[in-house]
Amino acid sequence: MQGNQQLIGTVVTIAFVVLILALRLRRMRQVRPLKIEQLWILPAIYGVLAVLLFVAHPPQGLVWVYALAGLAVGCAIGWYRGKLMKITVDPQTHALSQQGSMAAVIFIVLLLLVRYAARYYALSDSGANPDTMFAATDVLLASGLGFIGAQRAEMGIRARRLLLKAQADVFD
């Protein structure tokens, strides 16, 4: 009975992930406007949430080191994913636009697979320690903050650079 419930849960999760990825793929093919001045909003909201959660249950001992390592890894992965986003400037209006790439989708799928494998590994231990779960949450929270912040920062820096180049080309 327990095995059937796990199988059903796994199938439902996989179906949900496939549906979300199909919707993301369709959306990523679309070119969307990029507003540099709004790139800071999501990292700021996530940062406030992360700080509130860290204040409510501060990491203990070495968990700080792991959280900082998670932040660094999240920054590296986010920067790389930001580089995968296609950013263009309209030569006439200088309007910025962004479009996701297939490599970015593959990257997200790989991250989901790693997350699923880590979750499966963590839940396979029948005596899950609440402190271990808090530590894992702290590390994931920090890595998520690094991911979102670095991705948006990379996109903002590159978009500004492209916009300045397009504006300079007008005066040449």
SELUM-38229 format. One line per field, with one value per residue: residue number from 1; residue in one letter; x negated, y negated, z negated of N, C-alpha, C in turn. Coordinates in nm, 2 decimals, padded with zeros to 4 digits. Each point is the difference from the previous one (the first is absolute). Example, Ala and Ser with C-alpha at 12.3 -4.5 7.8 and 13.67 -1.06 7.14 Angstrom:
# residues 2
seq = c(1, 2);
type = c(a, s);
n.u = c(-01.32, 00.04);
n.v = c(00.57, -00.11);
n.w = c(-00.78, 00.07);
ca.u = c(00.09, -00.09);
ca.v = c(-00.12, -00.11);
ca.w = c(00.00, 00.00);
c.u = c(-00.09, 00.08);
c.v = c(-00.12, -00.11);
c.w = c(00.00, -00.08);
This chain:
# residues 172
seq = c(1, 2, 3, 4, 5, 6, 7, 8, 9, 10, 11, 12, 13, 14, 15, 16, 17, 18, 19, 20, 21, 22, 23, 24, 25, 26, 27, 28, 29, 30, 31, 32, 33, 34, 35, 36, 37, 38, 39, 40, 41, 42, 43, 44, 45, 46, 47, 48, 49, 50, 51, 52, 53, 54, 55, 56, 57, 58, 59, 60, 61, 62, 63, 64, 65, 66, 67, 68, 69, 70, 71, 72, 73, 74, 75, 76, 77, 78, 79, 80, 81, 82, 83, 84, 85, 86, 87, 88, 89, 90, 91, 92, 93, 94, 95, 96, 97, 98, 99, 100, 101, 102, 103, 104, 105, 106, 107, 108, 109, 110, 111, 112, 113, 114, 115, 116, 117, 118, 119, 120, 121, 122, 123, 124, 125, 126, 127, 128, 129, 130, 131, 132, 133, 134, 135, 136, 137, 138, 139, 140, 141, 142, 143, 144, 145, 146, 147, 148, 149, 150, 151, 152, 153, 154, 155, 156, 157, 158, 159, 160, 161, 162, 163, 164, 165, 166, 167, 168, 169, 170, 171, 172);
type = c(m, q, g, n, q, q, l, i, g, t, v, v, t, i, a, f, v, v, l, i, l, a, l, r, l, r, r, m, r, q, v, r, p, l, k, i, e, q, l, w, i, l, p, a, i, y, g, v, l, a, v, l, l, f, v, a, h, p, p, q, g, l, v, w, v, y, a, l, a, g, l, a, v, g, c, a, i, g, w, y, r, g, k, l, m, k, i, t, v, d, p, q, t, h, a, l, s, q, q, g, s, m, a, a, v, i, f, i, v, l, l, l, l, v, r, y, a, a, r, y, y, a, l, s, d, s, g, a, n, p, d, t, m, f, a, a, t, d, v, l, l, a, s, g, l, g, f, i, g, a, q, r, a, e, m, g, i, r, a, r, r, l, l, l, k, a, q, a, d, v, f, d);
n.u = c(-00.08, -00.10, -00.04, 00.13, 00.00, -00.12, 00.04, 00.12, -00.06, -00.08, 00.10, 00.07, -00.11, -00.03, 00.13, 00.00, -00.11, 00.05, 00.11, -00.06, -00.09, 00.11, 00.06, -00.11, -00.01, 00.14, -00.01, -00.10, 00.08, 00.08, -00.01, -00.06, 00.07, -00.12, 00.04, -00.12, 00.08, 00.05, -00.12, 00.00, 00.12, -00.01, -00.13, 00.06, 00.11, -00.07, -00.07, 00.11, 00.06, -00.11, -00.02, 00.13, -00.02, -00.11, 00.07, 00.11, -00.08, -00.09, -00.08, -00.03, -00.11, -00.04, 00.12, -00.06, -00.10, 00.08, 00.06, -00.11, -00.03, 00.12, -00.02, -00.13, 00.05, 00.09, -00.09, -00.09, 00.09, 00.04, -00.13, -00.02, 00.11, -00.04, -00.12, 00.08, 00.05, 00.08, -00.08, 00.10, -00.05, 00.12, -00.05, 00.13, 00.06, -00.11, 00.11, -00.01, -00.04, 00.06, -00.08, 00.07, -00.10, -00.01, -00.12, 00.07, 00.08, -00.10, -00.05, 00.12, 00.01, -00.13, 00.03, 00.11, -00.07, -00.09, 00.10, 00.06, -00.12, -00.03, 00.12, -00.01, -00.12, 00.05, 00.10, -00.11, -00.05, 00.05, -00.11, 00.07, -00.11, 00.09, -00.11, -00.01, 00.13, -00.01, -00.11, 00.06, 00.10, -00.08, -00.06, 00.12, 00.03, -00.12, 00.00, 00.12, -00.04, -00.11, 00.08, 00.10, -00.07, -00.08, 00.11, 00.08, -00.10, -00.02, 00.13, 00.00, -00.11, 00.03, 00.12, -00.06, -00.09, 00.10, 00.07, -00.11, -00.02, 00.13, -00.01, -00.12, 00.06, 00.10, -00.09, -00.04);
n.v = c(00.12, 00.00, 00.11, 00.04, -00.04, 00.05, 00.11, -00.01, -00.02, 00.10, 00.08, -00.03, 00.02, 00.11, 00.03, -00.05, 00.05, 00.11, -00.01, -00.03, 00.10, 00.06, -00.05, 00.03, 00.12, 00.00, -00.03, 00.09, 00.05, -00.06, -00.11, -00.03, -00.11, -00.06, -00.02, -00.06, -00.11, 00.11, 00.02, -00.11, -00.01, 00.10, -00.03, -00.13, 00.04, 00.08, -00.11, -00.08, 00.08, 00.00, -00.14, -00.02, 00.09, -00.07, -00.11, 00.06, 00.06, -00.07, 00.01, 00.12, -00.05, 00.12, -00.01, -00.10, 00.08, 00.10, -00.09, -00.04, 00.13, 00.02, -00.11, 00.04, 00.12, -00.06, -00.08, 00.10, 00.07, -00.10, -00.03, 00.13, 00.02, -00.11, 00.06, 00.10, -00.11, 00.00, -00.11, -00.07, -00.09, -00.05, 00.00, 00.00, 00.09, 00.08, 00.06, 00.04, 00.12, 00.09, 00.10, 00.09, 00.08, 00.09, -00.06, -00.11, 00.05, 00.05, -00.12, -00.05, 00.08, -00.03, -00.13, 00.01, 00.06, -00.09, -00.09, 00.06, 00.02, -00.12, -00.03, 00.07, -00.05, -00.12, 00.03, 00.06, -00.09, 00.11, -00.02, -00.07, -00.06, -00.06, 00.02, 00.12, 00.01, -00.06, 00.08, 00.10, -00.04, -00.02, 00.11, 00.06, -00.06, 00.02, 00.12, 00.00, -00.06, 00.08, 00.11, -00.04, -00.03, 00.10, 00.08, -00.07, 00.01, 00.13, 00.02, -00.06, 00.06, 00.12, -00.01, -00.05, 00.10, 00.08, -00.06, -00.01, 00.12, 00.04, -00.07, 00.06, 00.11, -00.06, -00.03, 00.12);
n.w = c(00.00, -00.09, 00.06, 00.00, -00.13, -00.02, 00.06, -00.05, -00.11, 00.04, 00.04, -00.11, -00.07, 00.07, -00.01, -00.13, -00.02, 00.07, -00.07, -00.11, 00.03, 00.04, -00.11, -00.07, 00.06, 00.00, -00.12, -00.01, 00.08, -00.09, 00.08, -00.12, -00.04, -00.01, -00.12, 00.03, 00.00, 00.05, 00.05, -00.08, 00.05, 00.09, 00.03, 00.00, 00.06, 00.08, 00.01, 00.00, 00.08, 00.07, -00.01, 00.02, 00.09, 00.03, -00.02, 00.06, 00.08, -00.08, 00.11, -00.03, -00.06, 00.05, -00.04, -00.08, -00.02, -00.02, -00.08, -00.05, -00.01, -00.05, -00.07, -00.02, -00.02, -00.08, -00.04, -00.01, -00.05, -00.08, -00.02, 00.00, -00.08, -00.06, 00.02, -00.04, -00.07, 00.10, 00.01, 00.05, 00.08, 00.00, 00.13, 00.03, -00.08, 00.01, 00.03, -00.13, 00.04, -00.05, 00.01, -00.05, -00.04, 00.10, 00.00, -00.02, 00.09, 00.07, -00.02, 00.02, 00.11, 00.03, -00.03, 00.07, 00.09, -00.02, 00.00, 00.10, 00.05, -00.03, 00.05, 00.10, 00.01, -00.02, 00.08, 00.06, -00.08, -00.05, -00.06, 00.09, -00.02, -00.08, -00.08, 00.05, -00.02, -00.12, -00.02, 00.05, -00.08, -00.10, 00.03, 00.01, -00.12, -00.06, 00.04, -00.04, -00.12, -00.01, 00.03, -00.07, -00.10, 00.01, 00.02, -00.09, -00.09, 00.04, 00.00, -00.12, -00.04, 00.05, -00.06, -00.11, 00.01, 00.03, -00.09, -00.07, 00.04, -00.01, -00.11, -00.03, 00.05, -00.07, -00.09, 00.04);
ca.u = c(00.08, -00.09, -00.07, 00.10, 00.02, -00.12, 00.00, 00.10, -00.06, -00.11, 00.06, 00.07, -00.11, -00.06, 00.10, 00.01, -00.13, 00.00, 00.10, -00.06, -00.11, 00.06, 00.05, -00.11, -00.05, 00.08, -00.02, -00.14, -00.01, 00.05, -00.08, 00.07, -00.08, -00.09, 00.00, -00.11, 00.03, 00.08, -00.08, -00.04, 00.12, 00.01, -00.10, 00.02, 00.10, -00.05, -00.10, 00.07, 00.05, -00.12, -00.04, 00.10, -00.01, -00.12, 00.02, 00.09, -00.08, -00.13, -00.08, -00.09, -00.13, -00.05, 00.11, -00.03, -00.10, 00.07, 00.09, -00.09, -00.04, 00.12, 00.01, -00.10, 00.04, 00.12, -00.05, -00.06, 00.10, 00.09, -00.07, -00.01, 00.13, 00.02, -00.08, 00.07, 00.11, -00.03, 00.04, -00.02, 00.04, 00.05, -00.09, 00.07, 00.07, -00.08, 00.08, -00.06, 00.08, -00.06, 00.06, -00.07, -00.06, 00.02, -00.10, 00.05, 00.10, -00.07, -00.06, 00.10, 00.03, -00.11, 00.01, 00.11, -00.04, -00.09, 00.08, 00.08, -00.09, -00.04, 00.11, 00.01, -00.11, 00.02, 00.12, -00.02, -00.04, 00.12, -00.01, -00.04, -00.02, 00.05, -00.11, -00.05, 00.09, -00.02, -00.13, 00.02, 00.09, -00.09, -00.09, 00.08, 00.05, -00.12, -00.04, 00.11, -00.02, -00.11, 00.04, 00.09, -00.08, -00.11, 00.06, 00.05, -00.12, -00.07, 00.08, 00.00, -00.13, -00.01, 00.10, -00.05, -00.11, 00.06, 00.07, -00.10, -00.06, 00.10, 00.01, -00.12, 00.00, 00.08, -00.08, -00.11);
ca.v = c(-00.12, -00.11, -00.01, -00.06, -00.15, -00.07, 00.00, -00.09, -00.13, -00.03, -00.02, -00.13, -00.10, 00.00, -00.05, -00.14, -00.06, 00.00, -00.10, -00.13, -00.02, -00.02, -00.14, -00.08, 00.00, -00.08, -00.14, -00.04, -00.03, -00.13, -00.11, -00.08, -00.12, 00.00, -00.13, 00.00, -00.06, 00.09, 00.12, 00.01, 00.02, 00.14, 00.03, -00.07, 00.07, 00.12, -00.03, -00.03, 00.13, 00.08, -00.06, 00.03, 00.14, 00.02, -00.06, 00.08, 00.12, -00.02, 00.12, 00.03, 00.07, 00.01, -00.02, -00.13, 00.03, 00.07, -00.09, -00.09, 00.08, 00.01, -00.14, -00.01, 00.09, -00.06, -00.11, 00.05, 00.06, -00.11, -00.08, 00.08, 00.00, -00.13, -00.01, 00.08, -00.08, -00.08, -00.13, -00.08, -00.14, -00.05, -00.11, -00.13, -00.05, 00.04, 00.08, 00.13, 00.12, 00.12, 00.13, 00.12, 00.09, 00.14, 00.04, -00.04, 00.10, 00.12, -00.03, 00.01, 00.14, 00.06, -00.04, 00.08, 00.14, 00.00, -00.03, 00.12, 00.10, -00.04, 00.02, 00.15, 00.05, -00.05, 00.06, 00.14, 00.02, 00.00, -00.08, -00.14, -00.09, -00.14, -00.10, 00.02, -00.06, -00.15, -00.03, 00.01, -00.11, -00.12, 00.01, -00.02, -00.14, -00.08, 00.03, -00.06, -00.15, -00.03, 00.03, -00.11, -00.13, 00.00, 00.00, -00.13, -00.09, 00.02, -00.05, -00.15, -00.05, 00.02, -00.08, -00.14, 00.00, 00.01, -00.12, -00.10, 00.03, -00.04, -00.14, -00.05, 00.03, -00.10, -00.13, 00.02);
ca.w = c(00.00, 00.00, 00.13, 00.10, -00.02, 00.04, 00.15, 00.04, -00.03, 00.09, 00.14, 00.00, 00.00, 00.13, 00.10, -00.03, 00.05, 00.15, 00.04, -00.03, 00.10, 00.13, 00.00, 00.00, 00.14, 00.08, -00.04, 00.03, 00.15, 00.02, -00.04, -00.09, -00.03, -00.11, -00.07, -00.09, -00.13, -00.08, -00.03, -00.14, -00.09, -00.05, -00.10, -00.12, -00.07, -00.04, -00.11, -00.12, -00.04, -00.05, -00.12, -00.10, -00.04, -00.07, -00.13, -00.08, -00.03, 00.05, 00.01, -00.12, 00.02, 00.14, 00.10, 00.06, 00.10, 00.11, 00.07, 00.09, 00.11, 00.08, 00.06, 00.10, 00.10, 00.07, 00.08, 00.12, 00.09, 00.05, 00.10, 00.12, 00.06, 00.05, 00.13, 00.10, 00.05, 00.12, -00.02, 00.12, 00.00, 00.13, 00.04, 00.02, -00.12, -00.11, -00.09, -00.03, -00.01, -00.05, 00.05, -00.06, 00.10, -00.03, -00.10, -00.13, -00.04, -00.03, -00.13, -00.11, -00.02, -00.08, -00.14, -00.06, -00.02, -00.11, -00.12, -00.03, -00.05, -00.14, -00.08, -00.01, -00.09, -00.13, -00.05, -00.01, -00.13, -00.07, -00.12, 00.04, -00.12, 00.03, 00.02, 00.14, 00.10, 00.00, 00.06, 00.14, 00.04, -00.01, 00.12, 00.13, 00.00, 00.04, 00.14, 00.08, 00.00, 00.09, 00.14, 00.05, 00.00, 00.10, 00.13, 00.03, 00.01, 00.13, 00.10, -00.01, 00.05, 00.14, 00.07, 00.00, 00.09, 00.13, 00.02, 00.02, 00.13, 00.10, 00.00, 00.06, 00.15, 00.06, 00.02, 00.09);
c.u = c(-00.09, -00.07, 00.08, 00.02, -00.12, -00.01, 00.10, -00.05, -00.11, 00.05, 00.07, -00.10, -00.06, 00.09, 00.01, -00.13, 00.00, 00.10, -00.06, -00.11, 00.06, 00.05, -00.12, -00.07, 00.07, -00.02, -00.14, -00.02, 00.04, -00.11, 00.08, -00.08, -00.08, -00.01, -00.11, 00.03, 00.09, -00.07, -00.03, 00.12, 00.00, -00.11, 00.02, 00.11, -00.05, -00.11, 00.06, 00.06, -00.11, -00.04, 00.10, -00.01, -00.13, 00.01, 00.09, -00.07, -00.14, -00.08, -00.10, -00.13, -00.04, 00.11, -00.02, -00.10, 00.07, 00.10, -00.08, -00.05, 00.12, 00.02, -00.09, 00.03, 00.12, -00.04, -00.06, 00.10, 00.09, -00.07, -00.01, 00.14, 00.03, -00.06, 00.08, 00.12, -00.04, 00.06, -00.03, 00.05, 00.05, -00.08, 00.07, 00.05, -00.09, 00.07, -00.08, 00.10, -00.08, 00.07, -00.08, -00.06, 00.03, -00.11, 00.05, 00.11, -00.07, -00.07, 00.10, 00.04, -00.10, 00.01, 00.12, -00.04, -00.10, 00.08, 00.08, -00.08, -00.04, 00.12, 00.03, -00.10, 00.03, 00.12, -00.01, -00.04, 00.13, 00.00, -00.05, -00.01, 00.04, -00.12, -00.06, 00.09, -00.01, -00.13, 00.02, 00.08, -00.09, -00.09, 00.07, 00.05, -00.11, -00.03, 00.11, -00.02, -00.12, 00.04, 00.08, -00.08, -00.10, 00.06, 00.04, -00.12, -00.07, 00.09, 00.01, -00.13, -00.01, 00.10, -00.04, -00.11, 00.05, 00.07, -00.09, -00.07, 00.09, 00.02, -00.12, 00.00, 00.09, -00.08, -00.11, 00.04);
c.v = c(-00.13, -00.02, -00.06, -00.15, -00.07, 00.00, -00.10, -00.15, -00.04, -00.03, -00.14, -00.12, -00.02, -00.06, -00.15, -00.07, -00.01, -00.11, -00.14, -00.03, -00.02, -00.14, -00.10, -00.01, -00.08, -00.15, -00.05, -00.03, -00.14, -00.10, -00.09, -00.13, 00.02, -00.14, 00.01, -00.05, 00.09, 00.13, 00.03, 00.05, 00.15, 00.03, -00.07, 00.07, 00.13, -00.02, -00.03, 00.13, 00.09, -00.05, 00.04, 00.15, 00.03, -00.06, 00.09, 00.13, -00.01, 00.13, 00.02, 00.06, -00.01, -00.02, -00.14, 00.02, 00.06, -00.10, -00.10, 00.07, 00.01, -00.13, -00.01, 00.09, -00.05, -00.12, 00.05, 00.06, -00.10, -00.08, 00.07, 00.00, -00.13, -00.02, 00.07, -00.07, -00.08, -00.14, -00.08, -00.14, -00.04, -00.12, -00.13, -00.06, 00.02, 00.07, 00.13, 00.11, 00.12, 00.13, 00.11, 00.09, 00.14, 00.05, -00.04, 00.10, 00.13, -00.02, 00.01, 00.15, 00.07, -00.04, 00.08, 00.14, 00.01, -00.02, 00.13, 00.11, -00.03, 00.02, 00.15, 00.06, -00.05, 00.07, 00.15, 00.04, -00.01, -00.09, -00.14, -00.09, -00.14, -00.10, 00.02, -00.06, -00.15, -00.04, 00.01, -00.12, -00.13, 00.00, -00.03, -00.14, -00.09, 00.02, -00.06, -00.15, -00.03, 00.02, -00.12, -00.13, 00.00, 00.00, -00.13, -00.10, 00.01, -00.05, -00.15, -00.06, 00.01, -00.09, -00.15, -00.02, 00.00, -00.13, -00.12, 00.01, -00.05, -00.15, -00.07, 00.01, -00.10, -00.13, 00.02, -00.02);
c.w = c(00.00, 00.13, 00.11, -00.02, 00.04, 00.16, 00.05, -00.02, 00.09, 00.14, 00.01, 00.00, 00.13, 00.10, -00.02, 00.05, 00.15, 00.05, -00.02, 00.10, 00.14, 00.01, 00.00, 00.14, 00.09, -00.03, 00.03, 00.15, 00.03, -00.04, -00.09, -00.03, -00.12, -00.06, -00.10, -00.14, -00.09, -00.04, -00.14, -00.09, -00.05, -00.10, -00.13, -00.08, -00.06, -00.11, -00.13, -00.06, -00.07, -00.14, -00.11, -00.04, -00.07, -00.14, -00.08, -00.05, 00.05, 00.01, -00.12, 00.05, 00.15, 00.10, 00.07, 00.12, 00.12, 00.07, 00.08, 00.12, 00.10, 00.07, 00.12, 00.12, 00.08, 00.08, 00.13, 00.10, 00.05, 00.10, 00.13, 00.07, 00.06, 00.13, 00.11, 00.05, 00.12, -00.02, 00.13, -00.02, 00.14, 00.04, 00.01, -00.14, -00.12, -00.11, -00.02, 00.00, -00.04, 00.06, -00.07, 00.11, -00.04, -00.10, -00.14, -00.04, -00.04, -00.14, -00.11, -00.02, -00.08, -00.14, -00.07, -00.02, -00.12, -00.13, -00.03, -00.05, -00.14, -00.10, -00.03, -00.10, -00.14, -00.07, -00.02, -00.14, -00.09, -00.13, 00.03, -00.12, 00.04, 00.02, 00.13, 00.10, -00.01, 00.06, 00.16, 00.06, 00.01, 00.12, 00.13, 00.01, 00.05, 00.15, 00.10, 00.01, 00.10, 00.14, 00.06, 00.01, 00.11, 00.15, 00.04, 00.02, 00.14, 00.11, 00.01, 00.06, 00.15, 00.08, 00.01, 00.10, 00.15, 00.03, 00.02, 00.14, 00.11, 00.00, 00.06, 00.15, 00.07, 00.02, 00.09, 00.15);
